[in-house]
């Protein structure tokens, strides 16, 4: 049975992702325990630990968007540890007007972060996936994700980037419907 195509919002996966979450939780819990044994600045250290612990737990919540096979239903799931669905929202393609691509310059490198999403008729944006890109080859891959989303949903791909920067986006996708 075909359940559709799933797009994970966050590109970091596998052991690297789980180690990052575990590290943040460990630092947070350790700092909270340390704060209980302190007499001075307990609230400052405790607050710092609480922020790390909450950030680690929040990092364990993964967002996944599923486009059903008929392309008419789009569901966003927020899942704890990538397994247990905490909450879910369901939309129809009639709620949206276009597939969009947003580019943000990374201030530290020559790379960009690209966000692929859907623009609701109200103007609100729903982000489906983001990818960090540092070379021209990977930009084409990002475009293919956007074109694939457009093809599956039947929504037009708004070729004007959401950040008003000009991209050299091809008018045809590399992927062809099967």
Residue pairs with C-beta under 8 A, 6 or more apart in sequence:
2 69
3 66
3 68
3 69
4 66
4 67
4 68
4 69
5 66
5 67
5 148
5 152
6 64
6 65
6 66
7 64
7 65
7 66
7 67
7 116
7 128
7 129
7 145
7 149
8 62
8 63
8 64
8 129
9 62
9 63
9 64
9 65
9 127
9 128
9 129
9 130
10 17
10 62
10 63
10 130
11 129
11 130
11 131
11 132
12 20
20 59
21 56
21 57
21 59
21 60
22 56
23 56
24 52
24 53
24 55
24 56
24 59
25 52
25 53
25 56
25 57
26 56
27 49
27 52
27 56
28 49
28 50
28 51
28 52
28 53
28 54
28 55
28 56
29 49
29 53
30 49
31 45
31 46
31 48
31 49
31 52
31 53
32 46
32 49
32 50
32 53
33 49
34 45
34 49
35 42
35 43
35 45
35 46
35 49
36 42
36 46
38 45
60 80
60 81
61 78
61 79
61 80
61 86
62 78
62 79
62 81
62 82
63 76
63 77
63 78
63 79
64 76
64 77
64 79
64 82
65 74
65 75
65 76
65 77
65 126
65 128
65 129
66 74
66 75
66 76
66 77
67 73
67 74
67 149
67 152
67 153
68 74
68 75
71 93
71 152
71 153
71 154
72 92
72 93
73 90
73 91
73 92
73 93
74 90
74 91
74 92
74 93
74 96
74 118
74 153
75 88
75 89
75 90
75 91
76 88
76 89
76 90
76 91
76 126
77 85
77 87
77 88
78 85
78 86
78 87
78 88
79 85
79 86
80 86
91 126
93 153
93 154
93 155
95 120
95 121
96 118
96 119
96 120
96 121
96 126
96 153
96 155
97 119
97 120
97 121
97 155
97 156
98 118
98 119
98 155
98 156
98 157
98 158
99 116
99 117
99 118
99 119
99 146
99 149
99 150
99 153
99 155
99 156
99 157
99 158
100 116
100 117
100 118
100 119
100 125
100 146
100 158
100 161
100 162
101 114
101 115
101 116
101 117
101 142
101 143
101 146
101 157
101 158
101 161
101 162
101 167
101 169
102 114
102 115
102 117
102 125
102 161
102 162
102 163
103 112
103 113
103 114
103 115
103 161
103 162
103 163
103 165
103 167
104 112
104 113
104 114
104 115
104 163
105 112
106 112
106 113
106 132
109 134
110 134
111 132
111 133
111 134
112 132
112 133
112 134
113 130
113 131
113 132
113 133
114 130
114 131
114 132
114 133
114 139
114 142
115 127
115 129
115 130
115 162
116 127
116 128
116 129
116 130
116 131
116 142
116 145
116 146
116 149
117 125
117 126
117 127
117 128
117 129
118 125
118 126
118 128
118 149
118 153
118 155
119 125
119 126
119 158
119 162
120 126
125 162
128 149
129 145
131 138
131 141
131 142
131 145
133 139
133 142
139 167
140 174
143 169
143 170
143 173
144 173
144 174
144 175
146 157
147 157
147 173
147 174
147 175
148 173
148 175
149 155
150 156
150 157
150 173
151 173
151 175
151 177
159 167
159 169
159 171
161 167
